[in-house]
């Protein structure tokens, strides 16, 4: 009886073991499958193919940094001038009033012309009045417009000005033996050699008086055509900015012109001033002296040079246009504090 009981118990134990192991085997089969699925779902998003190949070199960031156009220092007219001709300015007013500065004959590349330009710029920026513009009436260079280093230093000095700058070329800017190229360079740096700008109803004409050797027309004929084209039918007051004064220079001409100092270089100037009574003044340089000469009812203001020649003190002028009348002050960048 005990044996039968033991055998029965043994059979039951075996059965229990068989039945108990089957579910365990089943779970083992399914378990790894679930774990494998979980691993695939986790690992697949980890690598990001879309982010592979993102190379900093491929970004268009560093490419614009070098500026080939600045090689040789060619500031396209500050350019010095990124100021348009204000053809549509305010209508003329009998009470128009404003200030402007005239610099002339800086002669960059000779003596201390560039250093004096920096000094003048610093002084102009500190003037106690609102300056509408700065006119430079020629001979910015000492036959050195083709020297990129000199151009770069001179233009950099002018770029310090807080006001619009308008330049006309002189005889040391446009070189006779290379006229076309130097004219192109001048316009590249400073804008058109002939332009009109309206300031508070006053027409300011900036004109080139230089001409290439062999030109059949006289400088006057070219000037006259430019002036008439710019004036048109305008009745606005007119200020004319040129390099060479339209009058004889006795100190240079010598005894042959004795008694003719201050006379016009061409009688057509007299006719022009008679035809256009709105011309209130002509502003020039070239003589390297501080002069005012009247042609009929029109004053010709000859500004001193900013360059240091013939032991003359570098200077420039501040003007006030006031209802058709003009006042000016001569300023010296090297002026001592006591004066």
SVG drawing of the C-alpha trace seen along z (x, -y; Angstrom):
<svg xmlns="http://www.w3.org/2000/svg" viewBox="-2 -148 60 150">
<polyline fill="none" stroke="black" stroke-width="0.4" points="0.0,0.0 2.8,-2.3 4.5,-1.5 1.4,-2.1 1.0,-5.4 4.6,-6.3 4.2,-5.4 1.1,-7.4 2.8,-10.3 5.7,-10.0 3.5,-9.9 1.7,-13.0 4.9,-14.7 6.1,-14.0 2.9,-15.3 3.1,-18.4 6.6,-18.9 5.7,-18.5 2.7,-20.8 4.8,-23.4 7.6,-23.4 5.5,-23.9 4.4,-27.5 8.0,-28.3 9.3,-27.1 6.5,-29.0 7.5,-32.3 11.1,-31.8 10.2,-31.5 8.1,-34.7 10.3,-36.7 13.3,-37.0 11.0,-37.9 9.5,-40.8 13.0,-41.9 14.3,-41.9 11.4,-44.0 12.0,-46.5 15.7,-46.7 14.9,-47.4 12.4,-50.1 15.0,-51.8 18.1,-51.5 16.5,-52.5 15.9,-56.2 19.3,-56.6 21.4,-57.0 20.2,-60.1 21.2,-59.8 19.8,-63.3 22.4,-64.8 25.3,-62.9 27.3,-65.0 26.5,-68.3 29.9,-69.9 30.7,-73.4 32.6,-73.9 29.4,-73.5 27.7,-76.5 27.7,-79.7 29.1,-81.7 32.8,-82.0 32.7,-82.7 31.5,-86.4 34.1,-87.2 37.0,-87.9 36.2,-90.9 38.1,-90.9 36.6,-94.2 38.4,-95.9 41.8,-94.8 43.7,-97.9 41.3,-100.0 38.8,-101.2 35.9,-102.6 33.2,-103.0 32.5,-107.7 32.6,-107.2 32.0,-105.4 32.9,-108.6 29.6,-109.6 26.7,-107.3 24.6,-110.4 22.4,-111.0 22.0,-114.2 19.0,-115.8 17.2,-117.0 13.9,-117.1 14.9,-119.4 12.8,-122.0 11.7,-125.0 13.8,-128.2 13.2,-130.4 14.2,-134.0 15.0,-133.1 17.1,-129.9 20.0,-129.7 22.6,-126.9 26.3,-126.3 28.8,-124.4 32.6,-123.8 35.0,-124.2 38.3,-122.3 40.7,-122.7 44.1,-121.4 44.9,-118.7 47.5,-117.3 47.6,-113.8 51.0,-112.2 52.9,-115.4 54.2,-116.8 51.7,-116.2 48.5,-116.5 46.8,-113.4 47.8,-114.3 46.3,-117.8 43.1,-116.3 42.7,-114.2 43.2,-117.4 40.7,-119.3 38.1,-116.5 38.4,-116.4 37.9,-120.2 34.9,-120.2 33.2,-117.5 33.5,-119.7 32.1,-122.9 29.3,-124.5 26.9,-124.7 25.1,-122.2 27.0,-121.7 25.0,-120.6 27.9,-119.4 31.6,-119.6 32.8,-120.7 36.3,-119.7 37.3,-121.9 40.0,-119.9 43.6,-118.8 42.9,-116.1 46.0,-114.4 49.6,-115.3 49.4,-113.4 49.1,-110.3 45.5,-109.1 47.0,-105.8 48.8,-105.0 46.3,-102.8 48.1,-103.2 47.8,-107.0 44.2,-106.8 43.3,-104.5 44.8,-106.7 43.2,-109.8 39.8,-108.4 39.9,-106.8 40.6,-110.3 37.6,-111.8 35.4,-109.0 35.7,-110.3 33.5,-113.3 30.0,-113.3 28.6,-115.2 28.0,-114.6 31.1,-115.2 31.1,-116.4 34.3,-116.6 35.4,-118.1 38.7,-117.2 41.6,-119.5 44.6,-119.6 46.6,-117.3 43.8,-114.7 43.2,-114.2 46.6,-113.4 47.0,-114.6 49.0,-111.6 46.4,-109.2 43.3,-111.4 40.6,-108.8 41.9,-106.3 42.4,-108.9 39.0,-110.4 37.5,-107.0 39.4,-106.4 38.2,-109.8 34.6,-109.0 35.0,-105.5 36.2,-107.0 34.2,-110.2 31.2,-110.0 30.3,-112.0 32.6,-114.9 29.6,-117.0 26.5,-117.0 23.7,-119.1 22.6,-119.0 19.7,-121.0 20.2,-122.2 17.2,-124.0 16.1,-125.3 19.6,-126.4 21.1,-124.7 24.7,-123.7 26.6,-122.8 29.8,-120.8 31.7,-121.1 34.9,-119.7 37.0,-122.5 39.7,-120.2 39.9,-118.9 42.2,-116.4 45.0,-117.7 43.8,-118.1 40.2,-118.8 38.9,-121.1 36.4,-122.9 37.7,-125.2 37.3,-124.5 34.9,-127.4 32.7,-125.9 32.5,-122.6 31.8,-124.5 29.1,-126.6 27.3,-123.6 27.4,-121.8 26.1,-124.9 23.3,-125.6 22.2,-121.9 22.1,-121.8 20.4,-125.1 17.7,-124.4 14.7,-126.6 15.3,-126.7 14.9,-130.0 16.6,-128.8 19.7,-130.6 22.8,-129.0 26.3,-128.2 29.0,-127.0 32.0,-124.9 35.0,-124.5 38.7,-124.0 40.3,-126.8 39.0,-130.3 37.6,-132.1 39.9,-135.0 43.6,-135.8 46.2,-135.0 48.7,-137.9 51.2,-136.3 51.6,-133.4 51.0,-135.1 53.8,-137.7 54.3,-141.2 52.5,-140.4 49.2,-140.5 50.1,-143.5 46.9,-145.4 44.7,-142.4 44.6,-140.6 41.1,-139.6 39.8,-139.9 37.9,-137.0 39.8,-134.4 37.0,-134.4 34.4,-137.2 31.7,-134.6 31.7,-134.4 30.4,-138.0 27.6,-137.0 26.7,-133.9 26.4,-135.9 24.3,-138.5 22.0,-135.8 21.6,-133.9 21.2,-136.5 20.5,-133.7 24.2,-132.8 25.2,-133.9 28.8,-132.8 31.6,-130.8 33.9,-128.7 37.3,-127.7 40.8,-126.8 44.0,-126.3 45.7,-129.5 46.8,-128.3 45.8,-131.7 42.9,-133.2 41.1,-135.6 37.7,-137.0 37.3,-138.6 34.1,-140.1 33.0,-139.6 30.3,-142.2 27.7,-141.3 29.1,-137.8 31.8,-137.0 34.4,-134.5 35.7,-132.9 39.2,-131.4 39.9,-129.1 43.4,-128.6 45.0,-125.2 45.0,-122.5 48.4,-121.4 51.5,-123.0 53.2,-124.8 55.4,-127.9 55.4,-128.2 51.6,-129.0 49.5,-127.9 47.1,-125.1 43.5,-126.3 39.9,-125.7 36.7,-127.8 33.3,-127.6 30.5,-129.5 27.1,-130.6 24.5,-131.1 21.9,-133.4 19.0,-134.6 21.2,-135.1 24.2,-136.5 27.4,-134.7 29.6,-135.0 32.7,-133.0 35.4,-132.2 38.9,-130.8 39.8,-128.0 43.3,-126.6 43.6,-123.0 47.0,-123.8 45.6,-126.8 47.2,-127.0 44.9,-127.0 45.9,-130.6 44.7,-131.9"/>
</svg>
